[in-house]
Amino acid sequence: MIDYATLKFIWLWVIGVLCVGFAITGGSDLGVCALIPWIGNNDSERSQLLESIGPTWEGNQVWLVTAAAALFAAWPLMYAASFSSFYLAFLLVLLALILRPPGIDYRHKLSKPLWRKSWDVCLFISGFVPCLLFGVALGNLLQGLPFSYDQNLMPHPTGTFFHLLDPYALICGLVSLSLLFVQACLFIQCKTLQPLRDRALHTAYLAGGVFMLTFTLAWLGALFYIDGYAVVSMGDPNQALIPTGKEVIKGPGLWFRHYQQDSWGYIGPFLSILSVGMALILASLQRPKTALVCNSVAIASVLLTLGFTLYPFVMPSMSVPNHSLTLWDASASRLSLGWMLVAVLFFLPIVLGYTTWAFHVMRGTVSTTMPNDSHYQ
């Protein structure tokens, strides 16, 4: 029988895997949509870009939906507090994502230039806004969010949407944006023909350089510039805990303690930059599929770095540090975590299986320019 503390730790990894799955698969789709106005120089090329993601983008959304459902079921306190703190940001992401399905489905219905340019703008928004705001949200997690609990454990956010857009959070937004742009460019190189491949490669060089710079700044900023958090005392992780029943300190350099205590943590940031560099080299050698795998490793490494830096916190509170959420006190009951783990062990292989099958079937290169006449070489 798995003890309660182990279940809590397992679910940290489960939610992490789901987030990585969406970032790798859905991130390509979001990046392609955001890059349509820049890489596609004419209507034919933009249609080709859309067809490259057309067969798989809906299936890739399963990772996002599953991650949100897992967050709600496994970490209900974090779900409630995060949606209170990020309400407007999440609303903007949702509205942006809503623009994508009609953009893909209706853009080719009319051939009028104004009609198609309007949908191109909608598709750009549907990709750019989530790519940026996902990174902004993660940057705010590292700094802590302005919220606290009352005596009934009701979360009360004290900041505004614009307070979330501070310089450090925007740098983290650029990390997310540039990394997903690299992923999208490599995907385009895999799926399209010339001259789109060359433009995607040049854009990948630019995005990769921005990522290496901003990721280094964000990581060093987390270790030495912004305030970190550390748990001083708390209850038994094998018991059901409340988030207000622990002592947490806040101060500069506290995130760095994790790396001082365990030097294995340096693997994450090192592998993030190395994998992007290898991806760009392989892309220049016309090996885009291998490059895409390398960049996917970079995405996983970035999220692993985030998790290692935050551990055991899942949502620090800058307003009242003692009210910060950790994986030990934000989790659902032992019974809930146990039964959900059984469901995950059954359904996650199915999701992985049909995702792999779908990409295998659609592995060819897009050779047509119109989404209503799909053909893969």
C-alpha positions in Angstrom: 0.0 0.0 0.0 1.4 3.4 -1.0 1.6 5.8 1.9 0.0 9.3 1.6 3.3 11.2 1.3 4.5 9.0 -1.6 1.1 9.5 -3.3 1.6 13.3 -3.0 5.0 13.1 -4.5 3.9 10.8 -7.4 1.2 13.3 -8.3 3.8 16.0 -8.5 5.4 14.0 -11.3 2.1 13.1 -12.9 1.1 16.7 -13.3 4.6 17.5 -14.5 4.4 14.9 -17.2 1.0 16.2 -18.4 2.4 19.7 -18.6 5.4 18.5 -20.5 3.2 16.6 -22.9 1.1 19.7 -23.7 4.2 22.0 -24.0 5.8 19.6 -26.5 2.8 18.8 -28.6 0.4 21.8 -28.1 3.4 24.2 -28.0 4.1 23.4 -31.6 0.6 24.2 -32.6 0.5 27.5 -30.6 3.9 28.5 -32.1 2.8 27.8 -35.6 -0.3 29.9 -35.2 1.8 32.8 -33.8 4.3 32.6 -36.6 1.9 32.4 -39.5 2.2 36.2 -40.3 6.0 36.1 -40.2 6.9 32.8 -41.9 4.1 32.6 -44.4 4.7 35.4 -47.0 1.5 34.7 -49.0 -1.9 33.1 -48.7 -0.7 29.8 -50.2 2.2 29.4 -47.7 -0.1 30.3 -44.7 -2.6 27.7 -45.8 0.3 25.2 -45.9 1.3 26.1 -42.3 -2.2 25.6 -41.1 -2.5 22.2 -42.8 0.7 21.1 -41.0 -1.1 21.3 -37.7 -4.6 20.6 -38.9 -4.7 16.8 -38.3 -3.3 16.8 -34.8 -3.9 20.1 -33.0 -7.3 18.9 -31.5 -5.7 15.8 -30.1 -2.9 17.8 -28.6 -5.4 19.8 -26.6 -6.1 16.6 -24.6 -2.9 17.2 -22.7 -4.0 20.6 -21.6 -7.5 19.4 -20.6 -6.1 16.5 -18.7 -3.5 18.6 -16.9 -6.3 21.1 -15.8 -8.5 18.2 -14.7 -5.6 16.6 -12.8 -4.8 19.9 -11.1 -8.4 20.3 -10.0 -8.6 16.8 -8.6 -5.1 16.3 -7.1 -4.3 19.9 -5.9 -7.8 21.5 -5.3 -6.4 24.2 -3.1 -3.9 25.3 -5.7 -6.6 25.1 -8.4 -8.8 27.5 -6.4 -6.1 29.9 -5.4 -4.5 30.0 -8.9 -7.7 30.7 -10.7 -8.4 33.5 -8.2 -5.0 35.0 -8.6 -4.7 34.5 -12.4 -8.4 35.0 -13.2 -8.0 37.7 -15.9 -4.8 36.0 -17.3 -6.5 32.7 -17.6 -9.6 34.4 -19.2 -7.3 36.0 -21.8 -5.7 32.6 -22.5 -9.1 31.0 -22.9 -10.4 33.7 -25.2 -7.2 33.4 -27.3 -7.6 29.6 -27.5 -11.2 29.9 -28.6 -10.1 31.9 -31.6 -8.1 29.0 -33.0 -10.7 26.4 -34.0 -12.8 28.9 -36.1 -9.6 30.3 -37.5 -8.4 26.9 -38.7 -11.9 25.8 -39.9 -13.2 29.0 -41.5 -10.2 30.7 -42.9 -10.3 28.9 -46.2 -14.1 29.2 -46.6 -13.8 32.5 -48.5 -11.0 33.6 -50.8 -11.4 37.4 -50.1 -8.1 38.8 -48.8 -9.7 40.8 -46.0 -11.5 37.6 -44.7 -8.3 35.6 -44.6 -6.1 38.4 -43.2 -8.6 38.8 -40.4 -8.4 35.1 -39.5 -4.6 35.3 -39.7 -4.7 38.0 -37.0 -7.0 35.8 -34.9 -4.7 32.8 -35.3 -1.7 35.0 -34.4 -3.4 36.1 -31.2 -4.5 32.5 -30.4 -0.8 31.4 -30.5 1.1 34.4 -29.2 -1.0 35.2 -26.1 -0.9 31.7 -24.5 2.8 31.2 -25.3 3.6 34.5 -23.5 1.2 34.3 -20.6 2.1 30.7 -19.7 5.6 31.9 -19.1 4.5 35.0 -17.2 2.4 32.7 -14.9 5.5 30.5 -14.2 7.6 33.6 -13.5 5.0 34.7 -11.0 5.1 31.3 -9.3 8.8 31.7 -8.7 8.2 35.2 -7.2 5.2 34.2 -5.2 1.6 35.3 -5.7 -0.3 38.0 -3.7 -2.9 35.9 -2.0 -3.7 34.7 1.5 -6.3 32.6 3.3 -9.0 33.6 5.8 -10.1 31.5 8.8 -12.4 29.5 6.5 -9.4 28.7 4.1 -11.0 30.9 1.4 -8.2 32.3 -0.9 -8.1 36.1 -1.2 -6.0 37.5 -4.0 -4.7 41.0 -3.3 -3.0 41.9 -6.6 -4.2 42.9 -10.1 -3.5 41.5 -13.6 -1.0 44.3 -14.3 0.9 43.5 -11.1 1.7 40.1 -12.7 3.4 41.8 -15.6 6.6 42.8 -13.8 10.0 42.7 -15.6 11.0 39.3 -14.2 7.7 37.7 -15.2 7.9 39.2 -18.7 11.4 37.7 -19.0 10.0 34.4 -18.1 7.2 35.0 -20.7 10.0 35.5 -23.3 11.6 32.2 -22.2 8.3 30.4 -22.9 7.6 32.3 -26.1 11.0 31.8 -27.7 11.3 28.1 -26.7 7.9 27.3 -28.2 8.8 29.3 -31.3 11.8 27.1 -31.7 9.6 24.0 -31.3 7.2 25.4 -33.9 10.0 26.3 -36.4 11.4 22.8 -36.2 7.9 21.3 -36.6 7.5 23.5 -39.7 10.8 22.3 -41.0 9.6 18.7 -40.6 6.2 19.2 -42.2 6.5 21.8 -45.0 8.4 22.4 -48.2 10.7 25.2 -49.4 10.9 28.1 -49.0 9.0 27.7 -45.7 11.7 25.4 -44.4 14.5 28.0 -44.8 12.4 30.8 -43.2 11.6 28.5 -40.3 15.3 27.7 -39.8 16.3 31.3 -39.8 13.5 32.1 -37.3 14.6 29.2 -35.1 18.1 30.7 -35.0 16.7 34.0 -33.7 14.3 32.4 -31.3 16.9 30.0 -30.0 19.3 32.9 -29.3 16.6 34.8 -27.4 15.8 31.6 -25.4 19.4 31.1 -24.3 19.7 34.7 -23.2 16.4 35.0 -21.4 16.5 31.6 -19.8 20.0 32.3 -18.4 18.7 35.7 -17.0 15.5 34.1 -15.6 17.4 31.2 -13.9 20.1 33.4 -12.4 17.5 36.0 -11.4 15.6 33.2 -9.6 18.7 32.2 -7.7 20.2 35.6 -6.8 17.7 38.4 -7.6 14.1 37.6 -6.5 13.0 36.4 -3.1 12.8 32.7 -2.6 10.9 30.6 0.0 11.8 27.9 2.4 9.8 25.8 4.8 11.1 26.1 8.4 8.6 23.8 10.1 5.5 21.8 9.1 3.4 18.8 10.0 3.8 15.2 9.0 3.6 14.8 5.2 1.8 11.5 5.7 -1.1 13.4 7.3 -3.7 15.7 5.8 -2.3 19.2 6.4 -3.8 22.7 6.1 -1.7 25.4 4.2 -1.8 27.8 7.2 -0.3 25.4 9.6 3.4 25.7 8.8 6.2 28.3 9.0 7.8 29.7 5.9 10.5 32.2 5.4 11.0 34.5 2.4 14.2 36.1 1.3 16.9 36.5 -1.5 19.0 33.4 -2.3 16.6 30.8 -0.8 16.0 29.2 -4.1 19.7 28.8 -4.5 19.8 26.6 -1.4 18.3 23.8 -3.4 21.3 23.7 -5.7 23.7 24.0 -2.9 22.1 21.0 -1.2 21.8 18.9 -4.4 24.2 19.6 -7.2 22.2 17.3 -9.5 19.8 20.2 -9.9 22.3 21.9 -12.3 21.6 19.2 -14.9 18.2 20.8 -15.7 19.4 24.3 -16.8 22.5 22.9 -18.4 20.5 20.4 -20.4 18.0 23.1 -21.4 20.6 25.3 -23.1 22.6 22.3 -24.5 19.5 20.7 -26.0 18.4 23.9 -27.8 21.9 24.4 -29.1 22.0 20.8 -30.4 18.5 21.3 -32.0 19.7 24.3 -33.9 22.8 22.5 -35.1 20.8 19.5 -36.3 18.3 21.7 -38.0 21.0 23.4 -39.9 22.2 19.9 -41.0 18.7 19.3 -42.3 17.8 16.7 -39.6 14.7 18.4 -38.3 13.1 15.4 -36.7 16.1 14.7 -34.5 16.2 18.4 -33.8 12.6 18.4 -32.8 13.4 15.6 -30.3 16.3 17.6 -28.9 14.1 20.7 -28.4 11.4 18.6 -26.8 14.1 17.5 -24.3 14.8 21.2 -23.7 11.2 21.8 -22.9 11.1 19.0 -20.4 14.4 20.2 -18.9 13.0 23.8 -18.4 10.0 22.5 -16.6 12.2 20.2 -14.6 14.3 23.2 -13.6 11.2 25.0 -12.5 10.0 22.1 -10.4 13.4 21.6 -8.8 13.7 25.3 -7.9 10.2 25.5 -6.4 10.2 22.2 -4.6 8.3 21.5 -2.4 6.2 24.7 -3.2 3.6 24.6 -5.8 2.3 28.2 -5.2 4.2 30.5 -2.8 2.4 33.4 -1.2 4.2 36.7 -1.2 1.5 38.3 0.9 1.7 35.8 3.8 4.5 33.3 3.2 3.1 30.9 5.9 0.0 30.5 3.6 2.1 29.3 0.7 1.0 26.0 -0.9 3.2 23.0 -1.0 2.6 19.6 -2.5 2.2 18.3 1.1 -0.7 20.6 2.0 -2.3 21.4 -1.3 -3.2 17.8 -2.2 -6.5 16.0 -2.2 -7.3 13.1 0.2 -5.3 9.9 0.1 -8.3 8.0 -1.2 -8.7 10.5 -4.1 -5.1 10.4 -5.0 -5.0 6.6 -4.9 -8.0 6.0 -7.2 -6.9 8.7 -9.6 -3.5 7.1 -9.8 -5.2 3.9 -10.9 -7.1 5.8 -13.6 -3.8 7.5 -14.8 -2.1 4.2 -15.0 -4.9 3.0 -17.3 -5.6 6.0 -19.4 -2.2 7.7 -19.8 -0.8 4.8 -21.9 -3.9 5.2 -24.1 -3.2 8.9 -24.6 0.4 8.3 -25.3 -0.5 5.5 -27.7 -3.0 7.4 -29.9 -0.8 10.5 -29.8 2.1 8.4 -31.2 -0.1 6.7 -33.7 -1.6 10.0 -34.9 1.8 11.6 -35.5 3.0 8.4 -37.2 0.1 8.4 -39.6 0.5 12.1 -40.3 4.3 11.9 -40.5 4.6 13.0 -44.1 5.2 16.5 -45.6 2.4 18.8 -46.4 2.3 19.1 -50.2 -0.9 21.0 -50.9 -1.8 24.6 -50.1 -5.5 24.2 -49.3 -6.8 22.7 -46.0 -9.9 21.4 -47.7 -7.8 19.1 -50.0 -5.5 17.5 -47.6 -2.7 15.3 -48.9 0.6 14.2 -47.3 3.6 12.9 -49.2 
